[in-house]
Amino acid sequence: MHPYLLLGISILAEVIATSALKSSAGLTRLGPSLLSVLGYGLAFFCLSRVMSHIPTGVVYAIWSGLGIVLISLVGWLMYGQKLDAAAMAGMALIVVGVLVIQLFSRASGH
């Protein structure tokens, strides 16, 4: 499977797992707790496969950066969490950073 597809699956699995973790009420609700464990397991499995094709620093920058942005959006949409201007500006900078790595860096492995 293409490394960037695996990276995308890893990011989505991590976002789903983190969302379920919020819903697990401190791991006291079985369904969301299991979804968290399975989601994180899939995320780390895919992430470990990606790291044999793309440099670790690049993988982690993309994975954590996009994960932060996506989970913040999930928190806003699903849980009504507020994002102020500074939070949105910071997330925009994260996205720009990921784009710079992808478009201009030779270290990105593509």
Summary of the structure (lengths in Angstrom):
residues: 110
radius of gyration: 15.0
end to end distance: 14.3
largest distance: 45.4
contacts: 315
relative contact order: 0.15
helix: 81%
strand: 0%
